[in-house]
């Protein structure tokens, strides 16, 4: 029997995580550290590593449980014990960092679970606790609903947890964790500070749609705008309808289908001829590399269109 086979099941069961990751029983710092004390150093590291691996699976399942806030709160206490044990036993820096990362994940998961409970009416909010009715109603309410303070009794903990939860996407949280881990500083204060510096998802979306509205007012078509902002044309138009954004250029483009094609080509060629006459007046030395790069990027699509027009005219002319 190898070392892993001999140690793993006992350690995981004692730590509260069975081998399939489906159940959890809170353990104590004293019992966990005592167990690790009885193992050689390499087996201590193996034990903690497997606790964390199983814990990651369990955390996903906990958020789908009937009472996720309670389950996640218990797990948060457990994984904090594991992180403290790894620190006290001076396990490898990587294992200590992984343990602290799991603590941060459990903190965010608890915030998510509390918010879900509040949306489901299972956990009180400030409003339904204070404004539900008279004192008898509030007394009844308190007996049937949990409170966020049941899981996060300290105000600082609640503020930090909600900062890592509210208006923060999974992608943003993962990005912040990766950055903090790369710095070797996964402290809660560092993670919270980085999240505060992020724009919320709603702010990002608001800026994006404002940009779309501005481009529409600048007479770009929905097709051109979709390419600029990295959206599909169908998704862009659907979102624009919900937000009341119209594309005047699309209406003009639709009308041009009834205009003589020769007239359209004449206008394009005349415009290019007019622009050609002023190109000689440009002092290219005054253009910065950044400005040049932006202009080149903007020219890419129009030049392709002009080349397509040129090739079609060549085909028609027989050249």
N, C-alpha and C positions, 0 to 999 in steps of 0.2 A: 504493500500500500504506500503510495507516495505521500508527500507532506500535505499537498492540497486536499487529497481525499480524506486524510485523517483529521485535519483541522477545520476545514470550511463548514461542514454542516453544523458542528457544535457551536462555532463562533457565530454563525448567522442566526441560529435559533436563539442563542443567548442574547444577541444584539437586538433581537426582535423582528428579524426579517427572515421568513422561511425561504427555501431555495427557489420557489416559483414566483416570489415577489408579490404574492397576493394578500398576505396578512402582515399585520404589524402589532407589536405589543411594546409599549414604551419601556425602556430600560433606564437605569440610573447611571450617573457618572461613576459612582463608586464601584458598581458591579462590572461595568465595562472596563475600567482601568485595572481592576483586580484581575479580570480575565486576561487582559493583555500582559500584565505582569508575569503571568504564568507561562508565557510563550517566549521562545527565542526571538531575537530582533527581526529576522527575515519572516517569521511566521506572524509577528505583529503587523508588519507591513502588508502581508498577504491578507490577513484578516480585515484590516481597515479598508483595503482596496475593494474587497468583495462586499463589505458592508455598503460602500458607496455605490458600487455597481448595482447591487440589488435595490438600494435606496432610490436610484434614479428611475428604475422601473416602477417601484411602488408609488413614487410621487405622481407619476402620470395617472395611475389607477385611482389614487386618492382623490384627484380632482373630479372623478366621475362617480364618486361614492354618494350615498344617500345624505350623509352629513359631512361634506368635504372640509368645512372649516375646522371641525373638531379633529378629524383625522390628520389634516395637514398640520395643525397646531401640535399634535402629539409627535408627528414625524419631525417637525422643526426642533422640538426639544431633544429628540433622539439624536439628530444629526449634529446639533450643537455639542452634544456629549462626545460624539465621535471626533469632531474637530478638536475639542479640548484635549481628548485623550491622545490624538496624534501629536499635538503640540507638546504635551507633558512628556510623552515617551520619546520626543525628539526623532520622530520618524523622518523619512526623506522630505525635502522641501516640496517635491512634486506632490507627494501624498497629502501633506499639510495644505497645499494650495487647492488640491481637488476637494478636500474636506470643507474648506472655507467657501469654495465655489458652491458646494451643495447647500451650505447654510444660506447663501444669498438666494439660490433658487427656491429654497423652501420659504423664505421670507416673501418673495414675490408670489409664490403659489398660495400662501396664506391670504395675501391681499386679494388675489383673484377669487379665492373661495369665499371670502367675506362679501365681496361685491356681488357674487352670484347669489349668495344667501339673502342679501338685501333685495336684489331684484325679484327673487322668488317669494319675498315676504316672510322669510324664515329667520332673518336677523334684523334687528331694529336699525333704523336710521335715526338721525336726530329728530327728523320731522315726525315719524310715527311714534316715537317714544314720548315726545313732549306735547304733541298736538292731537293725540288720538282721542282724547275726551277728558272727562273728569278724573279724579284720583282713583276711583274704583275701576274705571276702564284701564288706566295706566297700570294699576296693580295687577289686573288680570293679564294685560299684555306682557308685563315683565315675566310672568310665570310661564307663558307659552312661547315666547320668543327669546332667542339668544341675543346677546349684545356684543358689539365688537370688542368691548372691554373684557369680555370673558376670554378672548383669545389674545388680546393685546392690551394688557392692563395699564401699561405705561404710555403716556402721551408721546414721548419721543419715538418709541417703537412704532406707534400708529402712524405718525407723520412720515417716518422713513419708509414704512411698508407701503403706504398709499402713494408716495412719490414713485416707488418702483412699479406701481400697478396702474394708476389712473392715467389714461391717455398715453400709455406707453405700449407700443406693439411688441409682439414677440421678437420680431426682427431687430427692433431698436434695443431691447433688453439684451439680446444675444450679442449684438455689436458692442454694447457697453461692457458686458462681461469679458468679451475677448480682449478689448482694449485694456481693461483694468488688469486682467491676468497677464497680458504681455508686459505690463509695467511692474508685475510682481506685487501689486497692491489691490487685493480684493476686499479691503475693509469696507464696511457698509458706508462710511462717510464718503469714501472715494467713489463708490458706485453711485450713491445718491447725488453727489456733486456732478458727476458726468451726465446723469439723466436729466438733472435740472438744466444743464446746458443744451440739451437736445430740444429741437422744436417738436412740439406735440404733433401727432398724426393729423389732427384737425387743422392745425396751423399750416402744415405742409400742403394739405389738400386745398385750403383756402387760397394760399399763394398760387398754387397750380391753376386753379380755375380763374383767378384774377388775371394770370398771364394769358390764359386762353381767351378771356374776354377782351383783353387789350389787343391781342393778335387779330381777333375777329374785327375789331374796330379799325385796325390797320389794313383791312381789306385782304387778309390772307384767307384762303379757302380752308374748309374743314380738313381737307386732305393734307394740305401743307402744314396746318397746325398739328394734326395728329402725329406727323413725322417729327416735328420739333419737340413735342412733349412726351414722346414715347408711348402713345396710345394707339389702339386700333381706331379706324374711322368710325366704325359702328359704335364702339364704346364712347368715343368722344361726342358723337351726335346725341346719343341717348342721355349722357350726363348733362350736355348743354341744354337739352329740352327741359330737364328737371330744374335747371337753374335759370332758365329764361334767357339763355345766351343764343343769339342769332348770328348767322354768317352771311352778311350782305354779299360777299364775293361769290358765294354759292348761287345766290339768286341771279347775279349778273352772268355767271358762267352758264347757268341754265338758259338764260335768254339768248346767249351767243350762239346756241345751237340753231336758232332760226335766222341768224345773220349770215350773209354770204361769206363763205370761207375766204374768198379773195380779199374782202374788206378787212378781215381779221389779220391776214398775213401782211397786207399793206401797212396796217397800223404798227405791227411788230417790227417790220423791216425799217419803217420810217423812224421809229423810236430808237432803234439800234444805230441808224445812220446819224441821228442827232447826237446821241451819246458819244459816238466815235469822234465827232468834231471837237469835243471838249476834253478828250483823254490826254491830248498833248499839253493841256494846261496843268495837269496834276504834278505836284512835286512829290515824287515817291520817297525822297529822302526824309520827309517829315512823318512818314508812316512808321509806327512802332511795330516790332515783330508780333506782338499780341494782336494789334489791329489788323495786320496783314493776314494772320492765321484765321481770324474771325471772318474777314471778308472772303477769303478763299473758301471757307466752309459754306458761307451763304451762296457763293457763286456755283457751287457744285451742281445743284439741281437745275438752276436756270440754264447753265451751259449744256447740260445733257439734253434739255428740251430743245435748245437751239440746234444742237447737232442732229437731233432726230428730225427736226424740221428741215434742216439743210439736206440730210440724206433723202428725205421723201421728195424734196424738190428736185434733187439730182435724178432720182428714179423717173420722176414725171418728165423731166426735160430730156432724158436719155443720155446724160453725160456719163 
